[in-house]
Amino acid sequence: MTKSFEVKVEENSLKFPGKWETTEVAFKQLSDIGDSQSILKEADLLASLNHPHIVRFFGVFSLQPKELYMVLE
Protein backbone atom coordinates (compact mmCIF):
# COMPACT_ATOMS: atom_id res chain seq x y z
CA MET A 1 0.00 0.00 0.00
CA THR A 2 1.29 3.46 -0.90
CA LYS A 3 1.08 6.13 1.77
CA SER A 4 0.48 9.65 0.48
CA PHE A 5 1.20 12.87 2.29
CA GLU A 6 0.58 16.55 1.83
CA VAL A 7 3.31 19.14 1.44
CA LYS A 8 2.21 22.56 2.65
CA VAL A 9 3.78 25.59 1.01
CA GLU A 10 4.00 28.78 3.03
CA GLU A 11 5.99 31.96 2.60
CA ASN A 12 9.68 30.96 2.86
CA SER A 13 8.92 27.42 4.09
CA LEU A 14 7.64 23.95 3.21
CA LYS A 15 6.08 21.53 5.68
CA PHE A 16 6.00 17.80 5.18
CA PRO A 17 5.59 14.71 7.39
CA GLY A 18 8.34 12.31 8.37
CA LYS A 19 9.82 10.27 11.22
CA TRP A 20 12.25 11.35 13.91
CA GLU A 21 13.57 8.09 15.33
CA THR A 22 10.23 6.30 15.96
CA THR A 23 7.98 9.38 16.28
CA GLU A 24 5.76 10.82 13.52
CA VAL A 25 6.82 14.45 13.05
CA ALA A 26 6.50 17.43 10.72
CA PHE A 27 9.59 18.79 9.02
CA LYS A 28 9.51 22.49 8.31
CA GLN A 29 12.03 23.46 5.63
CA LEU A 30 13.06 27.09 5.92
CA SER A 31 14.65 28.56 2.81
CA ASP A 32 15.86 32.08 2.14
CA ILE A 33 16.50 32.36 5.86
CA GLY A 34 18.66 35.47 5.81
CA ASP A 35 19.47 35.86 9.51
CA SER A 36 19.96 32.30 10.80
CA GLN A 37 20.73 33.64 14.29
CA SER A 38 17.11 34.76 14.79
CA ILE A 39 15.89 31.31 13.73
CA LEU A 40 18.32 29.63 16.14
CA LYS A 41 17.06 31.92 18.93
CA GLU A 42 13.51 30.81 18.10
CA ALA A 43 14.68 27.18 18.19
CA ASP A 44 16.18 27.72 21.67
CA LEU A 45 12.89 29.19 22.87
CA LEU A 46 10.84 26.33 21.39
CA ALA A 47 13.20 23.79 22.98
CA SER A 48 12.57 25.32 26.41
CA LEU A 49 8.76 24.99 26.17
CA ASN A 50 7.01 21.92 27.59
CA HIS A 51 3.21 22.07 27.67
CA PRO A 52 0.51 19.68 26.41
CA HIS A 53 -1.08 22.44 24.29
CA ILE A 54 2.15 23.52 22.58
CA VAL A 55 3.65 21.61 19.66
CA ARG A 56 6.74 19.71 20.79
CA PHE A 57 10.04 20.82 19.24
CA PHE A 58 12.61 18.10 18.50
CA GLY A 59 15.43 20.03 16.85
CA VAL A 60 16.86 21.95 13.95
CA PHE A 61 19.38 20.86 11.34
CA SER A 62 20.88 21.92 8.03
CA LEU A 63 21.65 19.93 4.89
CA GLN A 64 22.81 22.86 2.75
CA PRO A 65 23.93 26.44 3.40
CA LYS A 66 21.06 28.92 3.72
CA GLU A 67 18.54 26.12 4.36
CA LEU A 68 17.35 24.94 7.77
CA TYR A 69 14.89 22.28 8.85
CA MET A 70 12.87 22.37 12.07
CA VAL A 71 11.49 19.11 13.44
CA LEU A 72 8.13 19.52 15.19
CA GLU A 73 5.48 17.22 16.64
PEKA-V819796 format. One record per residue. N is the residue number from 0. OMEGA is omega as a letter, one per 30 degrees, with the letter a starting at -180 (none if undefined). D_LAST is the distance of its C-alpha to the last C-alpha in whole Angstrom. Layout:
# PEKA-V819796
[[N/OMEGA/D_LAST] [N/OMEGA/D_LAST]]
This chain:
# PEKA-V819796
[[0/l/25] [1/l/23] [2/l/19] [3/l/19] [4/a/16] [5/l/16] [6/l/15] [7/l/15] [8/l/18] [9/l/18] [10/l/20] [11/l/20] [12/l/17] [13/l/15] [14/l/12] [15/a/11] [16/l/10] [17/l/10] [18/l/10] [19/a/9] [20/l/12] [21/a/12] [22/l/8] [23/a/7] [24/l/5] [25/l/6] [26/l/9] [27/a/11] [28/l/14] [29/l/16] [30/a/20] [31/a/23] [32/l/22] [33/a/25] [34/a/24] [35/l/22] [36/l/23] [37/l/21] [38/l/18] [39/l/18] [40/l/19] [41/l/16] [42/l/14] [43/l/16] [44/l/15] [45/a/12] [46/a/12] [47/a/15] [48/l/13] [49/a/12] [50/a/12] [51/a/11] [52/l/11] [53/l/9] [54/a/6] [55/a/5] [56/a/6] [57/a/7] [58/l/10] [59/l/13] [60/a/15] [61/l/18] [62/a/20] [63/l/23] [64/l/25] [65/l/23] [66/l/20] [67/l/17] [68/l/13] [69/l/10] [70/a/7] [71/l/4] [72/none/0]]
